[in-house]
């Protein structure tokens, strides 16, 4: 090959290599940019669809299974609740009632079995109940319904759990209740259960639930501690056959005793109605009035009078 030919061949090779490099760094990059723009456009479309498509509402069924037995029941229906409410929506599904009938027969035949009922709630909901949280209040309402169908409350335990994954359907939570069947704990028996309940009674009566009222008013604002005491009282009434509570109404000495005695009863009855509205059986509540007869502070000061205007709840 002559020098001239080699020279021309070198020039041609250089041109070819240059074109390849130019395509690699320019055209391919441009193609990549176009593809990136298209990918971004598709992603934007997907995000727009996701923003306009409402999330799927939570729907938890009326489902329970004994892991140590041969009993199970499942239905897509469950107890439903409006946001920030603890009263189950009615009517109750026939499938739920069928499941309750089967559960009752199973628990009657297996006295050492228990059903844990856990009510779920979200942190954005308000708690209008007397219980520590809305989940416990929902579980208590379901427990009361199961008890009304013949299931012993002795075999029912209630709990509450915050679950912010719950998604409502038109302001209604469908089935925010979980169920768990289990045996009595291995290290407990009926005697130890009763002893624990008697200790609970003593603890409540040594430091009873006291609710204060404004002058000539009957309204209730609960602290966290008071809510827990109400939950404990409710548990005792559920577990101890024949148990009851007494609500005493007290007043200050403003006005006559003849006026204050019915006022104290009115306050006690108000608390009774409040408890009844929160699922505590009316038949287990006794009300009485002490009027101005048992002050715990001096009626010579407004502060003392405020302390005397109270209702006291004790376990009998």
ABEGO torsion letter per residue (X at the ends): XBAAAAAAAAAAAAAAAAAAAAAAAAAAAAAAAAAAAAAAAAAAAAAAAAAABBBBBBBBBBBBBBAABABBBBBABBBBBBBGBABBBOBBBAAAAAAAAAAAAAAAABAABBBBBBBBBBAABBBABABABAAAAAAAAAAAAAAAAGBBAAABBBBBBBBAABBBBGGBBBGBBBBBBBBBBAABBAAAAAAAAAAAAAAAAABBBBBBBBBGBBBBBBBAAAAAAAAAAAAAAAABBGBBBBBBBBBBABEBAAAAAAAAAAAAAAAAAAAAAAGBBAAABBBBBAEAABBABBAABAAAAAAABBBBBBBX
